[in-house]
């Protein structure tokens, strides 16, 4: 049985957005128009339903935009190898923001895993930066993913051997097959904390198993060589980081590196006992961090406007006395 908050509410609108290369993206909007906008980018092998527990906690007073990354959910599968890569992820985010935000509109971006990598990859895009009020990087990392993986048990020693085994796991071409007791146990071990309720594990397993094998493998190859570290220095909006203390896929070492490299760091929240799927495992805390960044971004913008008005008045007074 799936928990009620793991089911998305009815969307206020659904859009089909075309990315730069023509790939069609499924974009779903929740909550009232005119409310602060939050854009959610999910991770590898997931889809918009992954965000359901967070959407259900935000949609009453936020305009929540969730989209399926290319190849996932109801977005188009890329037609060839050229359709995969960090530049394509950035293209997609820029296309979504351009479509859903009016001129001058801005949003808080929240990205989980590959979604966080998307935000970093797009940080140097003018069209993204101009529309970003703040950001939250959740259970993610900018580089060295294979080197830092903790999926292979610690008893297996040898850096080279561990890296080879981790790459084999990450880039496996084997289909995941039906969701059953064994697959749920494996998914929980690799991606979730030990205390995660069975219903949450089952909800995650159904989402992950729905990802096409070819898409899973193609994105895994990208992640295996990923380096979006340069994007951290360009992510100038106020940005916070969230990670689970038991995250085996993007361990806390990544979160600490990101927090240290951000131009405007707004805190590092480490969730005890939580694995990689923190928005599903601890949605209340993740939603609260998004709310905090929304409020922070609004206060920062209000202060900037006040400073601008004060500067304008001072200029006028100097002109009058000149």
N, C-alpha and C positions, 0 to 999 in steps of 0.2 A: 504494500500500500504506500503510495506517494504522499508526503506531507502536503497539506493544502497550500502552503506558501511556496511550494516548489512548482506550482502551476501559474503561468503568466495570466494576468487579467486580460480582458478583451482590450485590444489596442484602440487608441483614439483614431489612429490612422496607420496605413501601411503604404510605403512608397517603394518604387523600383528606381534605384539610382544607378546611372551608368558611370563606371570609372573611366579613367583616361584611355584605357585600351579597349573599352566597350564592354567589359565584364559587368553583368547585372548584379546588383547588390540588393538583398532584402533588408529593408529598413523599417522598423516598427517604432511608433511613437505612443507614449503613455502619459497620462496626466493632463492637467489643464494648460491651454495655451496662455501665454503671458507669464507663466511661472518660470523660475530659474531653470535653465536648461542644463541637463547632465547627459553626456554621451558615453555609452558603455561599449567597450571593445573586448570581446571574449578571447579566450586562449585557444591554443592548438587542440584540435579534435572536439571542440565544444560548439555551441550555437546559442542563439538568443535565449532559449529556455534555461540555460545555465544561470542567467541573471535573475530568474524569477523571484527568489527570496529577497534580493536587493530591490528590484522593481516594486514589489509589493510593499516595501517599507518607505519608498520615496514618492510614488506616483500621486499620492494625495495632494502634495503641494510642490511638485517639481514636474517639469516637462522632461520626461526620460526618453532618450533615444537609444535604442539598441539595434545593432545591425549584425548580420551574419558575415563573418570574414569570408573572402572568396574561397569557394570549394566546400564551405561548411553550410549546414542548414539549408535554406532556400535560396542562397546566392549561387551564381553560376560557377561551375567547375572550370578552371582555366583550360584552354585548349591544348597547351603544350608547356614545356619547361620554362619558356619565357614568361609565363603567367605567374610564376612563383618567385618571390624575392622580397627583400625589405622595401625596395623602391615601390613595388606594387602595393604593399601594405600601406605605405604612405600615400600613394595615389588614392586608394580606397577611402582612407580617413578624410583626406582633403575633399573628395567628391561628396561624402556624406555631410560634412560640415557646411560646404557651400550650398548644398540642397536644402538643408533643414534650418539654417540660420539666415535671417534677413540681413541686409547690409548693416554693418555695425553691431550685429548680434554676437554674443560670446557665450561659451559654454564651459563647464568644468568637465574635463575628460578623465575617465576612469578606465584603466586597462588592466586586465588580468593576464598574466603569463605572456603569450604572444601578443595580446592586446596592449600590454605595457610596452613591449618591444616596438609595436606599431607607433605608439605615441613618441618614443624616442627617435625612431626612424624618420618621423614627420616633423620633428622639432625645427628643422631648418627651412621648412616650407612657409613662405610668407602668408599664404592663404590659411594655413593652420595656425600659425603664431598669432595672427590678427584676430582669430576667433577663439583663442584659448584664454579663459579667465583664470584657470587653475587646473591642477592635474593630481591624480592619485595613481601611483604605480603599485600594483598589487601582485604579490607572489610572482616576481619576474626578475630578469637579469639582463645586462647589456652585452655580455660576451662570456667566453669560456664555459659554456653550458655543459659540455661533455666532461670537461675537466673537473667540474664541481659537483656533478651528479652523485647522489648517495643511495641510488636504488640497489646496486650490487652490495651485498652484506659486507660489513667491515672485515670479516674473516678472510675474504679474498684480498690478498696483499699483492703489491707490485703496481706501480703507477701505470705502466704500459698495459698490463693485463686488465686492470680495472677500466681504463679508458676504452680499450677495445671491446670489452663486454658491454659497457654503457652505450657505445655507439651502435653495437649490434641490437641492443634492446630498443634504442631510440628509433633506428631506421628499419626496423623489422617490416618485411612485406607480408607477413602472415596475417590473414584476416582474423579479427577478434572473435568472430562467431557469435552465437546467441549469448544473452546474459544469463548466467547461471551462478550457482554457489561458488564455483572455483573462480570464475572471471570476476565476480564481485570481490572475493577475498584478495585477488591479485591487484585489482584496481585500488582497493582500500590501502593495501600495503604500500603501493608505489606513490599514491597521490593524496591520501587523507590521513588525518590523525587517528590514533588508536581508539579514541573515545567517540568517533563519529557514529551516530545512530544508523541502524540498518537501512531505514527509509531514505536517508540522505545518500548513502552509498549506492542504493539501487537507482535513485534518480540520476546520479552522476553517471553510473554505468550505462544507462539507457541513452544518455546524450552522447557519451564517448563512442559507444558501439555503433551509433548511427553515422559516424563519419566514414566516408568511403575509404577503403584501404589505400587506394592510389593517392588520394589527397593527404592522408595521414603520412604516408611515406615521403611524398614530395616536399611537404612542409618540414618534415623531420630533417631532410638533407639541408634545407635552408638554416634551420636552427642549429644544426651541427657545426656550421661555419659562421654563425652570426656574430657580428660586432657592430653594435650601434652606440658604442661608448661616446663617440663624438656628439651624439644627439643630446646627451645629458648637459653638456656645457651650453647648448643652445636652447634648452628648455627653461626659459627665463620666467615663466609664470610661477606663482607660488605652488610648490609641489610637495606632497607628502608620500611616504612609502609605507606599505604594509607587508608583513611576511609572517608565516607561521613558524614556530620554533621547530616543528617536526617536518618541515618541507624538504622532501628528498630531491625534487626536480629543480627547484631554484632556492637552495638553502640560504639562510640569513646572511652569509658572507656577501652575497650579491646585494642585498638590501643595504648593508652598511656601506658598501662601495658607492652605491648610487646616492645615498643620503649625503655622503662626503663630497660628491662631485657636483651636486646640484647648485645652480646659482642662487636660488631662493628656496632653501630647504625649510619645510614646515613640519618636520617631525618624522620619526620612525616608530611605527607601532608594531611590536612583535607579539603575536598572539600565542600564548602558551599552549602546547599540546596540539596545535593545529597544523595540518599538512598543507599541500599545495592548493587545494580547492577552497581557499579561505572564504570567498563570497558565498559558497554553499554551506561550508562548515560553520562559519560565524557571521551570518549576514547582518546581524544587528550592529556589530562593531564596524563592519565595512561600510554599511549605510551611514552610520554616525560620522565616520571619517569623511565621507563624501559631503555630508551636510556641513561639516566643519569647514571644508575647503570652499564650499559655496558661500558660506557666511564670510569667511576671510576674504575671498575674492570681491564680494560686494562691498565690504568695508574698505578694502584697498582702493577700489574704483571711486568710492565716495570721497575718500581722503584726497585722491588725485584731482578730482573735480574741484574740491574745495581749495586746494593749493593753486589750481589754475585760475579760479575766480579771484583769489587773493592777489596773485601775480598781475592779473589784468587790472585790478583796481589800483595797485601800486604803480603800474605803468601809466595809467591815466592821471594819477595824482602828480607824478613826476613831469608829465607832459604839460599839466596845467600850471605848474610853478616854474616851468622852464622860461 
